[in-house]
Amino acid sequence: MQACGVTNNDCRKVYNVVDDFFYKQTKDGRQKTKEESQKSDKKILLHVSCFDERAKNVKGLLRAAKQLADKRQDWQLVLVGTGGDYKDVRAFADSLQLPKGLLRWTGELTPRQVSDEFDKAQVFILPSNYENAPVVLSESLAKGVPVISTRVGGIPEMIDDRCGILVTPGNDDELAEAMEYMLEHHTDYDSDLIRQIGQQYSYATVGNMLKQIYESVRL
């Protein structure tokens, strides 16, 4: 979002905030190392959404997953959430007949449970057809998890090559290629740097930005 001064044309970005617990470390008090991540049997690809198919394009993600499954199966796609198109998306997933165990459906989770899912993930994927500035991307950055998303809305302002890959919306082939690339190269991304980028969405940072704006327009 942008906030504009009353007495001038000064406009500043004010970001949506991320809950403080997304900035905390994993349950055992530390982040997983690259070596531990590489030793995992299955790399976790995480998706979190409201399952509004027109916007979130979950079926496109599943089609890309089907392409990827035909090449390799050293991963699991975890789909978090529910919504109006959830049953339809589940039925579509069944029709694709992906190998057993490649998809895990959690249903709706609490924010803290979502944070726990980020702790397990190597990559976060949001293949939306349209967006504004998704909070879930900010949460991924706060967790230090690299992102695959689309060049729509405010997403290109949030994600650059330091923290992820942007693909063309609606392009299943490009999405599948990005997913395969991330399986091989997710450890090339600097988790500490991604978390530093994510600090701009903390309560402290956003609160300070709002304070400065209010003080600048105070009569």
BATI-61866 format. One record per residue: chain; x, y, z of N, C-alpha, C in turn. Coordinates in Angstrom, 2 decimals. Layout:
N
SITE:c:nu:nv:nw:cau:cav:caw:cu:cv:cw
SITE:A:X:Y:Z:X:Y:Z:X:Y:Z
...
***
This chain:
219
SITE:c:nu:nv:nw:cau:cav:caw:cu:cv:cw
SITE:A:0.83:-1.18:0.00:0.00:0.00:0.00:0.87:1.23:0.00
SITE:A:0.31:2.37:-0.44:1.03:3.63:-0.42:0.29:4.62:0.45
SITE:A:1.04:5.39:1.21:0.47:6.48:2.00:1.02:7.78:1.47
SITE:A:0.15:8.76:1.23:0.56:10.03:0.64:0.35:11.16:1.63
SITE:A:1.31:12.08:1.67:1.20:13.23:2.54:0.02:14.12:2.16
SITE:A:-0.58:14.74:3.15:-1.73:15.60:2.91:-1.31:16.90:2.25
SITE:A:-0.14:17.41:2.64:0.26:18.75:2.19:1.24:18.72:1.03
SITE:A:1.62:17.53:0.56:2.54:17.47:-0.56:2.28:16.20:-1.35
SITE:A:3.10:15.96:-2.33:2.92:14.79:-3.19:3.82:13.63:-2.78
SITE:A:4.31:13.67:-1.54:5.20:12.62:-1.07:4.41:11.34:-0.81
SITE:A:4.74:10.30:-1.55:4.09:9.00:-1.37:5.12:7.97:-0.96
SITE:A:4.81:7.20:0.05:5.72:6.19:0.55:5.00:4.86:0.63
SITE:A:5.74:3.79:0.38:5.17:2.46:0.52:5.06:2.10:1.99
SITE:A:3.93:1.55:2.36:3.74:0.99:3.70:3.32:-0.46:3.51
SITE:A:4.13:-1.37:3.99:3.91:-2.78:3.71:2.92:-3.40:4.68
SITE:A:2.27:-4.47:4.23:1.52:-5.32:5.14:2.49:-5.96:6.13
SITE:A:2.00:-6.19:7.35:2.89:-6.72:8.37:2.81:-8.24:8.46
SITE:A:3.88:-8.82:8.97:3.97:-10.25:9.22:4.03:-10.45:10.73
SITE:A:3.28:-11.43:11.22:3.29:-11.71:12.66:4.71:-11.99:13.16
SITE:A:4.97:-11.54:14.39:6.33:-11.63:14.93:6.86:-13.05:14.99
SITE:A:5.97:-14.04:15.21:6.48:-15.40:15.38:7.04:-15.98:14.08
SITE:A:6.76:-15.36:12.94:7.39:-15.81:11.69:8.88:-15.50:11.67
SITE:A:9.31:-14.59:12.51:10.71:-14.22:12.55:11.50:-15.06:13.56
SITE:A:10.82:-15.93:14.27:11.50:-16.78:15.24:12.10:-17.99:14.53
SITE:A:13.06:-18.61:15.18:13.72:-19.77:14.59:12.86:-21.02:14.77
SITE:A:13.34:-22.13:14.23:12.59:-23.37:14.28:12.43:-23.85:15.72
SITE:A:11.60:-24.86:15.90:11.24:-25.32:17.24:12.45:-25.74:18.06
SITE:A:13.48:-26.27:17.40:14.66:-26.70:18.15:15.64:-25.55:18.36
SITE:A:15.22:-24.33:18.04:16.01:-23.15:18.36:17.01:-22.74:17.32
SITE:A:16.97:-23.34:16.16:17.92:-22.96:15.12:17.32:-23.26:13.76
SITE:A:17.89:-22.66:12.72:17.47:-22.93:11.36:18.21:-24.17:10.85
SITE:A:17.59:-24.93:9.98:18.26:-26.08:9.38:19.42:-25.60:8.51
SITE:A:20.53:-26.32:8.55:21.66:-25.99:7.70:21.42:-26.49:6.29
SITE:A:22.21:-26.00:5.34:22.10:-26.47:3.97:22.36:-27.97:3.90
SITE:A:23.33:-28.45:4.70:23.67:-29.88:4.66:22.50:-30.73:5.13
SITE:A:21.82:-30.29:6.19:20.65:-31.03:6.68:19.54:-31.03:5.65
SITE:A:19.34:-29.89:5.01:18.30:-29.78:4.00:18.56:-30.71:2.83
SITE:A:19.81:-30.80:2.43:20.17:-31.64:1.30:20.00:-33.13:1.61
SITE:A:20.14:-33.50:2.90:20.02:-34.90:3.29:18.57:-35.36:3.43
SITE:A:17.62:-34.45:3.41:16.21:-34.80:3.58:15.78:-35.74:2.45
SITE:A:14.96:-36.74:2.80:14.47:-37.68:1.79:13.64:-36.97:0.73
SITE:A:12.78:-36.08:1.18:11.90:-35.34:0.26:12.08:-33.85:0.46
SITE:A:12.28:-33.14:-0.61:12.32:-31.68:-0.53:10.87:-31.19:-0.52
SITE:A:10.59:-30.22:0.33:9.22:-29.76:0.52:8.98:-28.49:-0.29
SITE:A:7.99:-28.57:-1.19:7.50:-27.42:-1.93:6.18:-27.02:-1.29
SITE:A:6.09:-25.80:-0.80:4.94:-25.36:-0.02:4.07:-24.38:-0.79
SITE:A:2.76:-24.57:-0.70:1.79:-23.61:-1.24:0.76:-23.31:-0.17
SITE:A:0.45:-22.03:0.02:-0.57:-21.60:0.98:-1.48:-20.62:0.28
SITE:A:-2.78:-20.89:0.30:-3.72:-19.95:-0.35:-5.14:-20.19:0.13
SITE:A:-6.05:-19.36:-0.39:-7.47:-19.45:-0.08:-8.22:-20.32:-1.10
SITE:A:-7.51:-20.94:-2.02:-8.08:-21.83:-3.02:-9.21:-21.16:-3.82
SITE:A:-8.94:-19.91:-4.20:-9.77:-19.21:-5.18:-9.08:-19.43:-6.53
SITE:A:-9.59:-20.37:-7.30:-8.86:-20.84:-8.49:-8.62:-19.72:-9.50
SITE:A:-9.58:-18.84:-9.68:-9.41:-17.78:-10.66:-8.19:-16.91:-10.35
SITE:A:-7.94:-16.69:-9.06:-6.80:-15.86:-8.67:-5.54:-16.69:-8.42
SITE:A:-5.67:-17.78:-7.70:-4.48:-18.49:-7.18:-3.91:-19.53:-8.14
SITE:A:-4.70:-20.01:-9.11:-4.18:-20.91:-10.13:-3.56:-22.18:-9.52
SITE:A:-4.26:-22.77:-8.56:-3.73:-23.99:-7.94:-3.70:-25.14:-8.94
SITE:A:-4.67:-25.18:-9.85:-4.66:-26.24:-10.87:-3.43:-26.13:-11.77
SITE:A:-3.02:-24.91:-12.06:-1.78:-24.73:-12.82:-0.58:-25.28:-12.08
SITE:A:-0.56:-25.07:-10.76:0.51:-25.63:-9.93:0.48:-27.15:-9.98
SITE:A:-0.71:-27.73:-9.93:-0.83:-29.19:-9.97:-0.42:-29.75:-11.34
SITE:A:-0.75:-29.04:-12.40:-0.31:-29.49:-13.73:1.22:-29.46:-13.83
SITE:A:1.81:-28.41:-13.29:3.27:-28.33:-13.28:3.86:-29.45:-12.42
SITE:A:3.20:-29.75:-11.30:3.67:-30.84:-10.44:3.60:-32.17:-11.18
SITE:A:2.58:-32.36:-11.99:2.47:-33.58:-12.78:3.64:-33.70:-13.75
SITE:A:3.99:-32.60:-14.41:5.16:-32.61:-15.30:6.42:-32.99:-14.53
SITE:A:6.58:-32.40:-13.36:7.76:-32.65:-12.56:7.80:-34.11:-12.09
SITE:A:6.64:-34.65:-11.72:6.57:-36.02:-11.23:6.98:-37.02:-12.29
SITE:A:6.78:-36.67:-13.55:7.18:-37.57:-14.65:8.70:-37.64:-14.78
SITE:A:9.41:-36.69:-14.18:10.87:-36.65:-14.26:11.55:-37.14:-12.98
SITE:A:10.95:-36.77:-11.84:11.60:-37.08:-10.56:10.56:-37.04:-9.45
SITE:A:10.84:-37.73:-8.36:9.87:-37.80:-7.27:10.55:-37.66:-5.91
SITE:A:11.59:-36.83:-5.87:12.31:-36.58:-4.62:11.76:-35.35:-3.90
SITE:A:10.49:-35.12:-4.00:9.87:-33.93:-3.44:8.45:-34.25:-2.99
SITE:A:7.89:-33.33:-2.20:6.48:-33.39:-1.83:5.91:-31.98:-1.88
SITE:A:4.75:-31.84:-2.50:4.05:-30.57:-2.55:3.02:-30.53:-1.43
SITE:A:3.19:-29.60:-0.51:2.29:-29.44:0.62:1.36:-28.27:0.33
SITE:A:0.07:-28.53:0.33:-0.93:-27.51:0.00:-1.73:-27.17:1.25
SITE:A:-1.61:-25.93:1.69:-2.21:-25.46:2.93:-3.36:-24.52:2.61
SITE:A:-4.51:-24.74:3.27:-5.63:-23.84:3.14:-6.89:-24.54:2.70
SITE:A:-7.92:-23.73:2.56:-9.19:-24.21:2.05:-9.90:-23.02:1.42
SITE:A:-11.08:-23.23:0.88:-11.79:-22.12:0.24:-12.85:-22.63:-0.71
SITE:A:-13.41:-21.70:-1.47:-14.55:-22.02:-2.32:-14.29:-23.07:-3.38
SITE:A:-13.07:-23.12:-3.90:-12.74:-24.07:-4.96:-11.95:-25.27:-4.47
SITE:A:-11.89:-25.46:-3.17:-11.04:-26.51:-2.61:-11.44:-27.90:-3.10
SITE:A:-12.72:-28.22:-3.02:-13.17:-29.56:-3.43:-12.91:-29.79:-4.92
SITE:A:-13.15:-28.77:-5.72:-12.91:-28.89:-7.16:-11.43:-29.12:-7.45
SITE:A:-10.57:-28.41:-6.73:-9.12:-28.57:-6.91:-8.68:-29.95:-6.47
SITE:A:-9.23:-30.45:-5.37:-8.88:-31.80:-4.92:-9.29:-32.85:-5.95
SITE:A:-10.48:-32.67:-6.53:-10.94:-33.61:-7.56:-10.04:-33.54:-8.79
SITE:A:-9.61:-32.34:-9.15:-8.70:-32.20:-10.28:-7.38:-32.89:-10.00
SITE:A:-6.88:-32.74:-8.78:-5.63:-33.41:-8.41:-5.77:-34.92:-8.52
SITE:A:-6.91:-35.45:-8.09:-7.14:-36.90:-8.19:-7.11:-37.35:-9.64
SITE:A:-7.65:-36.51:-10.54:-7.71:-36.88:-11.95:-6.32:-36.96:-12.59
SITE:A:-5.36:-36.26:-12.02:-4.00:-36.27:-12.55:-3.24:-37.53:-12.18
SITE:A:-3.71:-38.21:-11.15:-3.11:-39.48:-10.71:-1.61:-39.36:-10.46
SITE:A:-1.25:-38.36:-9.68:0.15:-38.25:-9.27:0.51:-39.41:-8.35
SITE:A:1.77:-39.83:-8.35:2.18:-40.92:-7.47:1.84:-40.64:-6.01
SITE:A:1.50:-41.69:-5.31:1.11:-41.57:-3.91:2.21:-40.92:-3.09
SITE:A:1.81:-39.98:-2.26:2.75:-39.33:-1.35:3.36:-38.05:-1.85
SITE:A:3.14:-37.71:-3.12:3.73:-36.47:-3.64:2.94:-35.23:-3.25
SITE:A:1.67:-35.42:-2.89:0.83:-34.30:-2.45:0.42:-34.52:-1.00
SITE:A:0.48:-33.46:-0.22:-0.05:-33.50:1.15:-0.97:-32.30:1.34
SITE:A:-2.21:-32.57:1.74:-3.22:-31.54:1.92:-3.45:-31.36:3.42
SITE:A:-3.23:-30.17:3.91:-3.36:-29.94:5.36:-4.71:-29.38:5.75
SITE:A:-5.45:-28.80:4.79:-6.63:-28.04:5.15:-6.23:-26.72:5.79
SITE:A:-7.20:-26.07:6.41:-6.93:-24.77:7.03:-6.09:-24.94:8.29
SITE:A:-5.08:-24.09:8.43:-4.22:-24.11:9.60:-4.23:-22.75:10.29
SITE:A:-3.84:-22.73:11.56:-3.66:-21.46:12.25:-2.39:-20.78:11.73
SITE:A:-2.26:-19.48:11.93:-1.02:-18.81:11.49:0.24:-19.44:12.07
SITE:A:0.21:-19.85:13.33:1.39:-20.48:13.91:1.69:-21.83:13.25
SITE:A:0.65:-22.56:12.88:0.86:-23.83:12.18:1.43:-23.58:10.78
SITE:A:0.98:-22.51:10.13:1.54:-22.14:8.83:3.03:-21.83:8.99
SITE:A:3.37:-21.12:10.04:4.78:-20.82:10.32:5.59:-22.11:10.46
SITE:A:5.00:-23.10:11.12:5.69:-24.39:11.27:5.90:-25.07:9.92
SITE:A:4.92:-24.94:9.01:5.07:-25.54:7.68:6.20:-24.86:6.90
SITE:A:6.35:-23.55:7.07:7.47:-22.85:6.43:8.80:-23.38:6.95
SITE:A:8.86:-23.74:8.23:10.10:-24.27:8.80:10.54:-25.55:8.12
SITE:A:9.60:-26.31:7.57:9.91:-27.59:6.93:10.21:-27.44:5.44
SITE:A:9.87:-26.28:4.86:9.89:-26.13:3.41:11.24:-25.66:2.89
SITE:A:11.57:-26.14:1.69:12.74:-25.63:0.97:12.36:-24.52:0.00
SITE:A:11.12:-24.54:-0.48:10.67:-23.57:-1.49:9.20:-23.25:-1.22
SITE:A:8.82:-21.99:-1.45:7.40:-21.61:-1.41:6.95:-21.23:-2.81
SITE:A:5.74:-21.66:-3.19:5.24:-21.43:-4.56:3.87:-20.76:-4.51
SITE:A:3.75:-19.64:-5.22:2.47:-18.94:-5.35:2.31:-18.54:-6.82
SITE:A:1.62:-19.38:-7.63:1.54:-19.16:-9.08:0.32:-18.36:-9.51
SITE:A:0.05:-17.26:-8.84:-1.21:-16.53:-9.02:-1.36:-15.93:-10.41
SITE:A:-2.62:-15.83:-10.83:-2.95:-15.13:-12.07:-3.00:-13.62:-11.86
SITE:A:-3.40:-13.21:-10.69:-3.36:-11.79:-10.32:-3.23:-11.68:-8.81
SITE:A:-2.64:-10.58:-8.37:-2.37:-10.36:-6.95:-2.23:-8.88:-6.68
SITE:A:-2.16:-8.53:-5.40:-1.74:-7.21:-4.98:-0.34:-7.36:-4.39
SITE:A:-0.25:-7.44:-3.07:1.04:-7.68:-2.41:0.80:-8.77:-1.37
SITE:A:0.90:-10.03:-1.75:0.47:-11.13:-0.88:1.28:-11.22:0.42
SITE:A:0.58:-11.26:1.53:1.24:-11.39:2.83:2.01:-12.70:2.92
SITE:A:1.50:-13.74:2.28:2.16:-15.04:2.37:3.57:-15.00:1.75
SITE:A:3.80:-14.15:0.77:5.15:-13.98:0.25:6.04:-13.29:1.28
SITE:A:5.49:-12.31:1.96:6.24:-11.65:3.03:6.61:-12.64:4.12
SITE:A:5.68:-13.55:4.42:5.94:-14.58:5.44:7.07:-15.51:5.00
SITE:A:7.09:-15.86:3.72:8.15:-16.71:3.21:9.50:-16.02:3.34
SITE:A:9.56:-14.73:3.01:10.80:-13.99:3.14:11.22:-13.89:4.61
SITE:A:10.27:-13.65:5.50:10.58:-13.59:6.93:11.19:-14.90:7.42
SITE:A:10.77:-16.01:6.81:11.28:-17.33:7.18:12.58:-17.69:6.46
SITE:A:13.00:-16.88:5.49:14.21:-17.18:4.77:14.05:-18.25:3.71
SITE:A:12.80:-18.45:3.24:12.49:-19.49:2.26:12.38:-18.87:0.88
SITE:A:13.16:-19.35:-0.11:13.07:-18.79:-1.46:11.72:-19.07:-2.10
SITE:A:11.36:-18.23:-3.06:10.00:-18.18:-3.61:10.00:-18.45:-5.11
SITE:A:8.97:-19.14:-5.57:8.59:-19.14:-6.98:7.23:-18.48:-7.07
SITE:A:7.12:-17.42:-7.84:5.83:-16.76:-8.00:5.73:-16.18:-9.41
SITE:A:4.74:-15.35:-9.64:4.46:-14.84:-10.98:4.66:-13.33:-11.06
SITE:A:4.85:-12.85:-12.29:5.05:-11.42:-12.53:3.70:-10.73:-12.65
SITE:A:3.03:-10.58:-11.54:1.73:-9.92:-11.52:1.65:-9.00:-10.31
SITE:A:0.82:-7.96:-10.41:0.57:-7.07:-9.29:1.84:-6.52:-8.69
SITE:A:1.88:-6.53:-7.36:3.04:-6.00:-6.65:4.14:-7.02:-6.41
SITE:A:3.98:-8.24:-6.92:4.96:-9.28:-6.63:6.36:-8.95:-7.13
SITE:A:6.53:-8.39:-8.35:7.89:-8.05:-8.79:8.58:-7.01:-7.90
SITE:A:7.81:-6.26:-7.12:8.41:-5.32:-6.17:8.89:-6.03:-4.91
SITE:A:8.42:-7.25:-4.69:8.76:-8.00:-3.49:9.84:-9.05:-3.72
SITE:A:9.84:-9.66:-4.92:10.70:-10.80:-5.19:11.67:-10.45:-6.32
SITE:A:12.97:-10.62:-6.05:13.97:-10.48:-7.11:14.88:-11.71:-7.08
SITE:A:15.95:-11.70:-7.86:16.75:-12.90:-8.00:17.55:-13.24:-6.74
SITE:A:17.54:-12.37:-5.74:18.18:-12.72:-4.47:17.33:-13.68:-3.65
SITE:A:16.03:-13.66:-3.90:15.13:-14.42:-3.04:14.16:-15.33:-3.79
SITE:A:14.29:-15.42:-5.11:13.40:-16.33:-5.80:13.38:-16.17:-7.31
SITE:A:12.36:-16.79:-7.91:12.18:-16.82:-9.35:10.76:-16.37:-9.68
SITE:A:10.63:-15.51:-10.67:9.32:-15.10:-11.16:9.09:-15.70:-12.54
SITE:A:7.87:-16.22:-12.75:7.53:-16.85:-14.02:6.30:-16.15:-14.60
SITE:A:6.02:-16.47:-15.85:4.87:-15.89:-16.55:3.58:-16.52:-16.02
SITE:A:2.59:-15.72:-15.64:1.34:-16.31:-15.13:0.67:-17.18:-16.19
SITE:A:0.19:-18.35:-15.75:-0.52:-19.25:-16.65:0.37:-20.13:-17.49
SITE:A:1.68:-20.04:-17.33:2.61:-20.84:-18.13:3.05:-22.05:-17.31
SITE:A:2.38:-23.19:-17.50:2.66:-24.39:-16.72:4.09:-24.90:-16.96
SITE:A:4.54:-24.84:-18.21:5.88:-25.34:-18.53:6.96:-24.53:-17.80
SITE:A:6.81:-23.22:-17.81:7.78:-22.36:-17.15:7.77:-22.60:-15.64
SITE:A:6.59:-22.81:-15.09:6.47:-23.09:-13.65:7.14:-24.42:-13.31
SITE:A:6.91:-25.43:-14.11:7.53:-26.74:-13.87:9.05:-26.64:-13.94
SITE:A:9.56:-25.87:-14.89:11.01:-25.69:-15.02:11.57:-24.98:-13.79
SITE:A:10.84:-23.98:-13.29:11.30:-23.27:-12.10:11.30:-24.19:-10.88
SITE:A:10.29:-25.04:-10.77:10.23:-25.99:-9.66:11.41:-26.95:-9.71
SITE:A:11.71:-27.47:-10.90:12.85:-28.39:-11.01:14.16:-27.68:-10.70
SITE:A:14.29:-26.45:-11.18:15.50:-25.68:-10.90:15.68:-25.50:-9.39
SITE:A:14.60:-25.17:-8.70:14.68:-24.95:-7.25:15.03:-26.22:-6.49
SITE:A:14.57:-27.35:-6.97:14.94:-28.60:-6.30:16.45:-28.79:-6.29
SITE:A:17.11:-28.33:-7.33:18.55:-28.47:-7.44:19.32:-27.31:-6.80
SITE:A:18.70:-26.12:-6.78:19.46:-24.92:-6.45:18.91:-24.12:-5.26
SITE:A:17.96:-24.67:-4.51:17.40:-23.88:-3.40:18.45:-23.52:-2.37
SITE:A:19.47:-24.37:-2.21:20.52:-24.06:-1.25:21.47:-22.97:-1.74
SITE:A:21.36:-22.59:-3.00:22.18:-21.47:-3.50:21.67:-20.13:-2.98
SITE:A:20.44:-20.12:-2.51:19.86:-18.88:-1.99:20.29:-18.70:-0.53
SITE:A:20.66:-17.49:-0.19:21.15:-17.17:1.15:19.96:-16.92:2.07
SITE:A:19.67:-17.87:2.95:18.51:-17.75:3.83:18.62:-16.53:4.75
SITE:A:19.82:-16.25:5.23:20.00:-15.08:6.10:19.69:-13.79:5.34
SITE:A:20.13:-13.71:4.09:19.84:-12.52:3.29:18.34:-12.40:3.04
SITE:A:17.69:-13.53:2.75:16.24:-13.48:2.52:15.52:-13.01:3.77
SITE:A:15.96:-13.49:4.94:15.34:-13.03:6.20:15.57:-11.54:6.41
SITE:A:16.76:-11.06:6.03:17.01:-9.62:6.14:16.06:-8.83:5.26
SITE:A:15.83:-9.30:4.04:14.86:-8.65:3.15:13.48:-8.67:3.79
SITE:A:13.15:-9.78:4.44:11.85:-9.91:5.07:11.63:-9.03:6.28
SITE:A:12.71:-8.46:6.82:12.57:-7.60:8.00:11.72:-6.36:7.72
SITE:A:11.62:-5.96:6.46:10.83:-4.77:6.14:9.34:-4.95:6.42
SITE:A:8.92:-6.22:6.65:7.51:-6.49:6.91:7.21:-6.71:8.40
SITE:A:8.19:-6.49:9.25:8.00:-6.70:10.69:7.16:-5.57:11.28
SITE:A:6.54:-5.86:12.43:5.74:-4.85:13.12:6.59:-3.62:13.44
SITE:A:7.83:-3.84:13.87:8.68:-2.72:14.26:8.97:-1.81:13.07
SITE:A:9.31:-2.42:11.91:9.65:-1.62:10.74:8.44:-0.89:10.19
SITE:A:7.34:-1.60:10.03:6.13:-0.97:9.48:5.59:0.08:10.45
SITE:A:5.64:-0.22:11.75:5.18:0.76:12.74:5.99:2.04:12.68
SITE:A:7.31:1.93:12.51:8.16:3.11:12.40:7.86:3.90:11.14
SITE:A:7.57:3.19:10.03:7.21:3.88:8.79:5.92:4.68:8.98
SITE:A:4.93:4.08:9.62:3.67:4.78:9.86:3.87:5.99:10.78
SITE:A:4.70:5.80:11.79:4.99:6.91:12.72:5.59:8.09:11.98
SITE:A:6.54:7.83:11.09:7.17:8.89:10.33:6.16:9.60:9.43
SITE:A:5.27:8.85:8.83:4.26:9.45:7.94:3.31:10.34:8.75
SITE:A:2.84:9.81:9.89:1.92:10.61:10.71:2.58:11.89:11.21
SITE:A:3.85:11.79:11.58:4.55:12.98:12.04:4.77:13.98:10.91
SITE:A:4.95:13.48:9.69:5.22:14.39:8.57:3.96:15.18:8.15
SITE:A:2.78:14.66:8.45:1.55:15.34:8.02:0.85:16.01:9.20
SITE:A:1.40:15.91:10.40:0.77:16.50:11.58:0.79:18.03:11.46
SITE:A:-0.35:18.61:11.68:-0.47:20.08:11.53:-0.06:20.78:12.82
***
